[in-house]
Amino acid sequence: MWQDSSLDQEIKLYANNNKHDREKYENMADLYSIIVATDYLEKAYLRDLISAQEYTPVCNKLIGQYKAAMNLLRDSVPDIHTFMREYNLTCTAAERRLVEIGVPATVEHTIETGTVSQKHIAEVTQYFITLMDALKLNMIDMDQIHPQLSDLLVSLNKVTTLPADMEGKKKIKEWLVTLNQMKASDALSADQVRQLEFDMSRANDEFYRLLK
């Protein structure tokens, strides 16, 4: 019986001698895996299947891997939302964590410990000062500001007597979302720097007012 030999041929995504295409598709496969893994991790943490201590380092690692993958694919995957639609990735938890906020849930939200120490209060004070000094020294690149805001939010969450709806924490999260949409080398505009300074000054004042 006649058989079309073309049906038995392997479909290749790239030519054997095209190293650039091969690396591109391998990096895209890595990105796909990172998104899926993050979604599983977020759901496992939400369902209390893993502890905060187990979740946080793994989430930080995945966030770092995501940023590295997107940097490698900046020409091939200019928009992550298009990539997710194209490959039928319905991973809303991963999208929130990787694309929007860029920090673990344990950083984004307060974890009740039952105690508040002067050490935690001093830590918050130091992070506010460090951030404001950085802005005054024109350290305004995304990769300079994002880690400092993340550290500040972590330290604020350690002060568990602060209300969950503290306006300052909301502003920090909004800035983290804004920064997470930028490339590492992108810098804040003059207007953004002025607004960030204003927001952080108000957050600092609110912090001390709430401590009284």
Backbone bond lengths (Angstrom), bond angles and torsions (degrees), N, CA, C in turn:
res aa  C-N    CA-C-N  psi(-1)  N-CA   C-N-CA  omega(-1)  CA-C   N-CA-C  phi
1 M - - - 1.464 - - 1.527 109.50 -
2 W 1.334 115.16 135.68 1.476 118.85 -179.07 1.522 110.21 -71.70
3 Q 1.303 114.67 140.70 1.471 119.72 179.57 1.513 108.61 -137.51
4 D 1.292 115.29 133.25 1.473 120.53 178.62 1.521 108.65 -71.81
5 S 1.331 115.13 112.32 1.467 119.01 -176.92 1.509 112.48 -66.22
6 S 1.338 116.77 -19.39 1.474 119.58 -179.15 1.519 111.88 -65.75
7 L 1.360 116.04 -23.38 1.460 119.58 -179.17 1.526 111.39 -70.49
8 D 1.334 115.74 -22.60 1.462 119.89 -178.80 1.519 112.95 -92.14
9 Q 1.335 117.09 -1.60 1.447 119.67 -176.98 1.524 110.67 -79.25
10 E 1.301 115.83 142.62 1.463 121.18 178.25 1.520 109.51 -76.29
11 I 1.314 115.41 132.57 1.465 119.93 177.86 1.521 108.61 -85.14
12 K 1.317 116.51 122.86 1.460 121.49 -176.93 1.529 109.79 -103.99
13 L 1.306 115.67 139.84 1.458 120.51 178.36 1.518 111.36 -79.89
14 Y 1.321 116.67 -19.02 1.459 120.32 -177.41 1.522 108.35 -152.26
15 A 1.304 115.98 158.81 1.460 120.82 176.88 1.516 109.57 -71.65
16 N 1.328 116.11 147.98 1.469 120.62 -176.52 1.519 112.78 -57.34
17 N 1.323 115.93 -32.84 1.458 119.47 -175.16 1.526 112.81 -96.90
18 N 1.328 117.24 7.52 1.461 120.42 -178.56 1.525 109.55 -99.92
19 K 1.300 115.22 90.16 1.464 121.10 -177.25 1.517 111.66 -64.31
20 H 1.330 116.82 -36.96 1.470 120.58 -178.19 1.526 110.84 -62.28
21 D 1.347 116.40 -46.62 1.467 119.87 179.84 1.523 111.34 -64.89
22 R 1.323 116.36 -39.65 1.459 120.22 -179.77 1.523 110.83 -61.68
23 E 1.320 116.72 -45.38 1.464 121.01 178.95 1.521 111.04 -64.74
24 K 1.334 116.18 -37.96 1.464 119.95 179.89 1.526 111.02 -61.55
25 Y 1.326 117.01 -48.45 1.462 120.13 -177.61 1.530 111.77 -70.64
26 E 1.328 116.89 -31.62 1.461 119.32 175.48 1.530 110.27 -66.57
27 N 1.326 116.17 -40.97 1.468 120.52 178.30 1.522 111.25 -67.18
28 M 1.329 116.81 -36.81 1.462 120.55 176.73 1.525 110.97 -66.18
29 A 1.327 116.60 -37.53 1.468 120.37 176.57 1.524 110.18 -65.34
30 D 1.343 116.88 -38.60 1.465 120.74 177.36 1.526 110.24 -63.47
31 L 1.332 116.42 -43.67 1.469 120.95 179.56 1.523 110.67 -61.12
32 Y 1.308 116.31 -44.24 1.471 121.89 177.92 1.532 109.95 -57.19
33 S 1.330 116.25 -46.52 1.467 121.09 -178.19 1.523 111.90 -65.35
34 I 1.325 116.33 -38.20 1.469 120.78 179.47 1.524 110.47 -63.59
35 I 1.329 116.94 -42.64 1.463 121.14 -179.96 1.523 110.67 -63.93
36 V 1.333 116.55 -46.27 1.464 120.78 -179.89 1.529 110.70 -63.89
37 A 1.328 117.13 -43.75 1.467 121.18 -179.71 1.520 111.27 -62.59
38 T 1.329 116.75 -40.12 1.462 120.94 179.36 1.515 110.87 -65.52
39 D 1.313 116.96 -39.52 1.459 120.58 179.17 1.530 110.35 -63.10
40 Y 1.327 117.23 -43.77 1.460 120.96 176.96 1.532 110.91 -61.86
41 L 1.336 115.81 -42.02 1.470 120.52 -179.52 1.524 110.84 -63.19
42 E 1.333 117.31 -45.73 1.456 121.27 -179.73 1.527 111.55 -60.47
43 K 1.317 116.10 -42.33 1.463 119.95 -179.47 1.528 111.24 -69.67
44 A 1.320 116.66 -36.05 1.467 120.40 177.94 1.526 110.69 -65.13
45 Y 1.340 116.49 -39.90 1.468 120.10 178.87 1.523 110.67 -69.66
46 L 1.332 116.03 -40.97 1.460 120.60 179.15 1.525 111.23 -61.03
47 R 1.323 116.65 -36.79 1.465 121.69 -178.39 1.527 112.61 -88.56
48 D 1.334 115.64 8.04 1.466 121.55 176.84 1.532 112.24 62.79
49 L 1.327 115.89 32.74 1.465 120.36 178.46 1.522 111.16 -86.86
50 I 1.328 116.74 -18.49 1.466 121.69 174.52 1.524 108.26 -134.47
51 S 1.314 116.15 154.82 1.471 121.20 -178.27 1.528 110.36 -82.57
52 A 1.310 115.17 165.74 1.466 120.61 176.53 1.521 110.99 -61.14
53 Q 1.344 115.60 -36.60 1.464 120.29 -179.73 1.530 111.41 -66.58
54 E 1.319 117.02 -33.37 1.468 120.70 177.66 1.531 110.74 -79.26
55 Y 1.306 115.68 -38.06 1.465 121.47 -175.19 1.523 113.23 -67.98
56 T 1.322 117.30 -46.92 1.466 121.47 -169.07 1.525 114.39 -58.80
57 P 1.351 119.84 -52.15 1.472 118.37 -178.87 1.523 113.41 -64.40
58 V 1.326 116.70 -35.49 1.464 119.79 179.09 1.532 109.81 -67.20
59 C 1.329 116.44 -42.41 1.460 120.66 179.51 1.526 110.91 -64.34
60 N 1.317 116.98 -43.42 1.466 120.50 177.68 1.527 111.01 -59.77
61 K 1.319 115.98 -39.68 1.471 120.58 179.24 1.524 110.54 -64.60
62 L 1.327 117.24 -44.09 1.462 121.03 -179.79 1.532 111.43 -65.95
63 I 1.327 116.59 -37.98 1.466 120.12 177.34 1.526 110.01 -62.94
64 G 1.329 116.14 -42.89 1.463 120.45 177.33 1.514 112.09 -63.65
65 Q 1.334 116.72 -41.39 1.463 120.89 178.53 1.528 110.90 -65.86
66 Y 1.312 116.40 -38.62 1.470 120.51 178.18 1.527 110.50 -61.69
67 K 1.313 116.89 -46.57 1.463 120.75 -179.76 1.529 110.95 -62.93
68 A 1.335 116.44 -40.03 1.463 120.39 178.60 1.522 110.99 -65.34
69 A 1.336 116.65 -42.13 1.466 121.02 179.78 1.526 110.96 -64.73
70 M 1.337 116.35 -42.92 1.465 120.12 -179.90 1.526 111.02 -66.09
71 N 1.315 116.65 -32.52 1.461 120.27 177.11 1.523 110.68 -66.30
72 L 1.338 116.38 -40.11 1.459 121.01 178.62 1.525 111.67 -69.34
73 L 1.340 116.47 -29.10 1.459 121.75 -175.00 1.531 113.09 -105.45
74 R 1.324 117.06 19.21 1.469 119.79 -173.17 1.532 112.62 -59.54
75 D 1.342 117.54 -27.08 1.462 119.92 178.31 1.526 112.01 -87.86
76 S 1.337 116.65 -32.25 1.468 121.01 -176.49 1.522 112.67 -87.90
77 V 1.342 116.54 -30.90 1.473 120.87 -178.56 1.527 108.18 -127.23
78 P 1.341 116.68 74.92 1.465 118.75 -179.29 1.516 113.49 -69.96
79 D 1.354 116.47 -22.48 1.459 120.52 -178.98 1.520 109.92 -133.14
80 I 1.327 116.66 114.66 1.459 121.46 -176.03 1.524 111.71 -66.83
81 H 1.320 118.16 -31.23 1.465 121.10 -179.79 1.532 110.88 -65.68
82 T 1.331 116.21 -39.20 1.467 120.61 176.42 1.520 110.19 -64.87
83 F 1.320 116.86 -41.74 1.469 121.86 178.32 1.528 110.71 -59.60
84 M 1.332 116.23 -44.58 1.462 120.16 -178.41 1.527 111.38 -67.20
85 R 1.316 116.84 -38.45 1.472 119.58 177.07 1.526 111.00 -66.60
86 E 1.319 116.28 -42.42 1.461 121.16 -177.08 1.522 111.76 -62.28
87 Y 1.325 116.33 -35.50 1.461 120.63 -177.67 1.533 112.25 -105.04
88 N 1.334 116.02 18.79 1.470 122.09 174.04 1.534 112.66 54.98
89 L 1.316 115.65 43.17 1.462 120.91 178.60 1.529 109.36 -94.08
90 T 1.318 115.89 101.76 1.462 120.76 175.14 1.520 107.52 -100.30
91 C 1.319 114.72 81.73 1.470 121.13 -174.76 1.527 108.14 -127.03
92 T 1.318 116.13 73.29 1.462 120.29 -174.48 1.528 112.76 -64.76
93 A 1.337 116.31 -35.12 1.469 119.19 179.63 1.525 110.47 -66.59
94 A 1.323 116.08 -42.25 1.465 120.35 178.54 1.520 110.75 -67.31
95 E 1.327 116.79 -38.20 1.462 121.11 179.45 1.528 110.37 -62.11
96 R 1.324 116.28 -42.75 1.465 120.34 177.74 1.526 110.45 -61.82
97 R 1.326 116.05 -45.65 1.453 120.11 -174.11 1.532 112.83 -72.98
98 L 1.323 117.12 -44.84 1.461 121.41 -173.94 1.524 113.02 -86.31
99 V 1.321 115.79 -45.39 1.459 120.43 -170.21 1.516 112.21 -89.34
100 E 1.322 117.16 -41.09 1.460 119.87 -173.51 1.529 112.98 -87.10
101 I 1.331 116.52 -62.02 1.467 119.15 -169.84 1.527 113.38 -93.81
102 G 1.337 117.48 -41.66 1.461 120.36 175.29 1.511 115.87 76.79
103 V 1.329 117.85 15.70 1.465 122.50 174.97 1.524 108.31 -138.60
104 P 1.340 118.42 155.79 1.473 120.68 179.35 1.522 112.52 -63.33
105 A 1.328 116.17 159.32 1.465 121.26 178.36 1.525 111.29 -61.51
106 T 1.323 116.87 -29.85 1.460 120.91 179.06 1.522 111.75 -69.22
107 V 1.328 116.54 -21.26 1.469 121.01 174.74 1.517 109.65 -86.53
108 E 1.312 115.81 -39.40 1.471 121.20 -177.04 1.520 112.33 -67.41
109 H 1.337 116.93 -35.82 1.462 121.02 -174.03 1.530 111.86 -119.39
110 T 1.315 115.23 152.36 1.458 121.64 178.15 1.522 110.48 -72.69
111 I 1.338 115.69 135.76 1.468 121.31 172.98 1.521 107.37 -108.73
112 E 1.321 116.33 117.35 1.464 120.82 -175.91 1.529 111.18 -64.81
113 T 1.333 114.66 129.14 1.467 119.99 176.42 1.519 112.07 -118.17
114 G 1.344 115.82 -18.14 1.461 119.64 178.38 1.514 114.45 87.29
115 T 1.335 116.84 -8.11 1.458 119.50 -179.31 1.520 109.96 -134.71
116 V 1.318 115.38 148.69 1.463 122.01 175.15 1.519 106.96 -130.45
117 S 1.317 116.55 122.94 1.458 119.73 -177.95 1.521 110.51 -108.14
118 Q 1.324 115.22 160.03 1.454 120.63 175.42 1.530 110.48 -63.10
119 K 1.314 116.19 -26.18 1.461 121.16 177.73 1.532 110.35 -62.22
120 H 1.324 116.58 -43.01 1.462 120.45 -179.83 1.531 110.93 -66.25
121 I 1.324 115.95 -39.80 1.462 120.03 179.13 1.528 110.39 -65.27
122 A 1.316 116.05 -43.34 1.471 120.48 178.17 1.527 111.02 -63.62
123 E 1.324 115.98 -35.82 1.465 121.20 179.52 1.524 110.68 -63.93
124 V 1.336 116.24 -44.11 1.468 120.67 177.37 1.521 110.01 -59.93
125 T 1.314 116.45 -46.33 1.467 121.60 179.64 1.517 111.08 -56.60
126 Q 1.330 116.20 -44.88 1.455 120.88 -178.35 1.526 111.46 -65.34
127 Y 1.320 116.88 -39.52 1.472 119.63 -179.98 1.528 111.20 -68.19
128 F 1.322 117.56 -37.11 1.461 120.36 175.89 1.527 110.15 -61.72
129 I 1.322 116.03 -46.33 1.473 121.03 -178.36 1.522 110.40 -63.57
130 T 1.334 116.41 -45.08 1.464 120.86 -178.77 1.522 111.49 -61.38
131 L 1.342 116.02 -42.27 1.464 120.16 -179.67 1.524 111.25 -65.72
132 M 1.320 117.33 -45.92 1.459 120.91 -179.01 1.530 110.99 -64.59
133 D 1.339 116.27 -38.31 1.467 120.10 177.03 1.525 110.89 -64.43
134 A 1.332 116.39 -39.91 1.464 120.72 179.87 1.524 110.90 -61.50
135 L 1.321 116.75 -41.68 1.460 120.69 179.07 1.522 111.18 -65.25
136 K 1.325 116.01 -39.54 1.466 119.84 178.91 1.527 111.43 -66.63
137 L 1.340 116.63 -29.01 1.469 121.77 178.99 1.529 111.58 -88.14
138 N 1.331 116.30 10.02 1.469 122.78 177.92 1.534 112.97 64.05
139 M 1.324 115.90 30.19 1.467 120.28 173.67 1.529 106.57 -87.91
140 I 1.322 116.32 82.89 1.464 121.11 -167.06 1.527 112.95 -121.78
141 D 1.327 118.25 14.12 1.459 120.58 174.93 1.518 109.82 -74.33
142 M 1.323 115.98 152.85 1.463 120.78 -178.06 1.522 111.30 -54.41
143 D 1.351 117.61 -46.33 1.459 120.46 -176.17 1.521 113.10 -74.06
144 Q 1.326 117.68 -5.24 1.462 121.30 174.33 1.528 111.36 -95.16
145 I 1.334 116.14 -34.76 1.458 120.69 -174.85 1.524 112.80 -89.55
146 H 1.321 117.48 -40.74 1.473 121.09 -175.96 1.537 112.38 -55.69
147 P 1.339 119.85 -48.57 1.474 118.77 179.83 1.528 113.34 -61.93
148 Q 1.329 116.77 -34.62 1.464 119.84 -179.10 1.532 111.32 -70.47
149 L 1.322 116.58 -39.70 1.462 119.36 176.22 1.529 110.81 -66.26
150 S 1.315 116.20 -38.22 1.466 121.04 177.77 1.527 110.60 -62.36
151 D 1.330 116.88 -46.02 1.470 121.21 178.27 1.526 110.98 -62.59
152 L 1.318 116.43 -39.71 1.467 120.81 179.34 1.525 110.47 -63.60
153 L 1.319 117.19 -43.07 1.464 120.70 179.56 1.521 111.18 -65.14
154 V 1.332 117.13 -40.04 1.470 121.25 177.06 1.527 109.64 -59.26
155 S 1.323 116.63 -47.05 1.469 120.11 -177.48 1.524 111.58 -67.07
156 L 1.322 118.05 -37.31 1.464 120.89 176.46 1.528 111.16 -63.86
157 N 1.318 116.98 -38.92 1.464 120.82 -179.82 1.526 112.44 -67.45
158 K 1.328 116.71 -21.06 1.468 120.06 177.33 1.532 111.05 -73.49
159 V 1.325 116.39 -22.95 1.473 120.75 177.11 1.526 106.23 -87.37
160 T 1.303 116.35 85.52 1.469 122.20 -168.83 1.524 113.77 -74.25
161 T 1.329 118.20 -6.26 1.464 120.25 176.02 1.526 111.80 -80.05
162 L 1.324 116.96 -11.56 1.464 119.86 177.88 1.523 109.78 -71.47
163 P 1.332 117.81 142.82 1.469 119.89 -179.90 1.523 111.53 -67.16
164 A 1.321 115.80 149.24 1.459 121.19 -178.76 1.530 111.91 -63.37
165 D 1.355 115.87 -28.33 1.464 119.74 -177.79 1.531 112.41 -96.96
166 M 1.323 117.01 24.35 1.459 120.95 177.87 1.527 109.74 -54.50
167 E 1.315 116.25 124.83 1.459 121.31 -175.12 1.530 111.71 -61.51
168 G 1.317 116.56 -36.99 1.464 120.53 -179.69 1.512 112.74 -61.06
169 K 1.339 116.81 -40.33 1.470 119.99 178.41 1.520 110.92 -68.25
170 K 1.320 116.90 -35.82 1.466 120.36 176.32 1.525 110.61 -61.78
171 K 1.332 116.39 -42.31 1.463 120.72 -179.55 1.529 110.97 -65.24
172 I 1.327 116.35 -40.40 1.469 119.71 179.00 1.522 110.27 -62.38
173 K 1.329 117.24 -42.52 1.468 121.03 178.46 1.528 110.79 -63.33
174 E 1.330 116.36 -39.72 1.466 119.91 178.71 1.529 110.57 -63.31
175 W 1.325 116.59 -40.07 1.459 120.11 178.68 1.531 111.15 -69.52
176 L 1.314 117.53 -35.29 1.463 120.39 176.53 1.524 110.37 -63.17
177 V 1.331 116.17 -40.74 1.472 120.40 177.37 1.531 109.99 -62.95
178 T 1.328 116.43 -45.46 1.470 121.04 179.31 1.518 111.30 -59.75
179 L 1.319 115.93 -48.07 1.466 120.80 -177.70 1.525 112.07 -66.57
180 N 1.319 115.66 -33.32 1.463 119.22 -177.00 1.527 112.09 -69.51
181 Q 1.335 117.32 -15.79 1.461 120.84 176.23 1.533 111.90 -85.73
182 M 1.325 116.45 -6.94 1.461 121.61 -176.70 1.524 110.85 -97.10
183 K 1.318 116.00 158.78 1.462 121.10 172.06 1.529 108.71 -75.65
184 A 1.328 116.18 157.95 1.461 120.15 -176.36 1.519 112.25 -58.20
185 S 1.325 116.93 -35.01 1.465 120.68 -176.88 1.521 113.26 -88.32
186 D 1.337 117.68 -5.78 1.466 120.59 179.19 1.526 110.19 -67.76
187 A 1.314 115.70 142.93 1.468 121.07 179.91 1.524 110.21 -111.30
188 L 1.322 115.54 151.24 1.471 120.75 174.44 1.521 109.24 -68.09
189 S 1.302 115.58 146.62 1.464 119.73 175.12 1.527 108.93 -75.34
190 A 1.319 116.03 169.13 1.471 120.41 179.07 1.526 110.52 -60.37
191 D 1.328 116.82 -40.20 1.469 120.72 178.97 1.528 111.01 -65.62
192 Q 1.328 116.58 -39.91 1.470 120.17 179.27 1.526 110.93 -66.07
193 V 1.318 116.83 -41.09 1.471 120.78 178.72 1.522 110.02 -61.48
194 R 1.314 115.89 -44.77 1.471 120.32 179.79 1.525 110.93 -62.29
195 Q 1.346 116.66 -41.89 1.459 120.73 179.47 1.517 111.24 -67.41
196 L 1.340 117.08 -41.32 1.469 120.99 178.88 1.526 110.89 -62.91
197 E 1.326 116.77 -42.62 1.468 120.43 177.59 1.531 110.16 -60.63
198 F 1.315 116.01 -43.11 1.474 120.66 179.40 1.529 110.73 -63.62
199 D 1.330 116.57 -46.65 1.462 120.76 -178.80 1.524 111.82 -62.98
200 M 1.332 116.93 -41.43 1.460 119.91 -177.84 1.531 111.73 -73.66
201 S 1.321 116.95 -31.61 1.463 120.46 175.42 1.527 110.08 -64.80
202 R 1.322 116.27 -43.54 1.464 120.52 177.85 1.529 110.96 -66.99
203 A 1.330 116.87 -38.39 1.467 120.28 178.53 1.523 111.01 -64.33
204 N 1.326 115.94 -39.39 1.464 120.36 178.14 1.524 110.72 -64.17
205 D 1.329 116.61 -44.26 1.469 120.81 178.38 1.532 110.62 -62.79
206 E 1.325 115.95 -42.16 1.469 120.30 179.71 1.524 110.80 -63.51
207 F 1.326 116.64 -39.57 1.465 121.54 179.78 1.523 110.98 -57.79
208 Y 1.331 116.49 -49.31 1.463 119.46 -178.74 1.521 112.06 -70.43
209 R 1.325 117.04 -31.59 1.461 119.76 176.87 1.527 110.95 -65.70
210 L 1.311 116.82 -39.01 1.462 121.54 -179.15 1.528 112.79 -72.70
211 L 1.313 116.31 -22.17 1.466 119.93 179.29 1.532 111.52 -75.64
212 K 1.310 117.49 -21.86 1.471 120.90 -175.89 1.525 111.00 -71.94
